[in-house]
Amino acid sequence: MEEIINRVAKSGLITLDLEDYYHHGERVLYDLKENLFMGMILKEKDFREFLKGHDWSHYTGKNVAVTCTEDAIIPTWAYMLLALHLEPYAHSVVFGNLNDLEEKLYFDAINQINPEDYRDARVVIKGCSKHPVPTAAYVEITRKLQPVAQTLMFGEPCSTVPLYKRPKNTQAVVNS
């Protein structure tokens, strides 16, 4: 009987699973439309009173996307004031929708990855996951690893799509 050889295990491939960088905190959308007078106007005095009296501790540890889904002109300072009130409590605050928030959470996590850990490596960026990984996160990790990796692939080690292979006789970029 022939011995079964796991060629994937012997290939020297490093699998990077972006799902490992998923932030498990709750995601919340704060919609400024709730603060509009007659659904159209943000009154500064009323808004400031709301900000002072609101219990912001409900956002402790949460990831908050701040937006306005109503077709109203919202002054930039209103979003800035909201951020100032959310910041002491929330894990993360971003302007935009829940997808923008998800991208920021992944970008923050990817920013913590040391590209030197992948220098001259053959890297497979895993494609399947239980949690949705934004396409922007795949683009960002590709951008971050391409200068140092020997090869970049997408998918699973047993079935990859080649993305990048450093040309022969060239060195990886030295990050300074």
Secondary structure, DSSP 8 states (H G I E B T S, - for coil): ------HHHHTTEEEE-GGGG---S-EEEEEGGGG-BTTTB--HHHHHHHHHHS-GGGGTT-EEEEE--SS----HHHHHHHHHHHTTT-SEEEES-HHHHHHHHHHHHHHTS-GGGGTT-EEEEE---SS---HHHHHHHHHHHTTT-SEEEEEETTEEEEEEE--TT-------
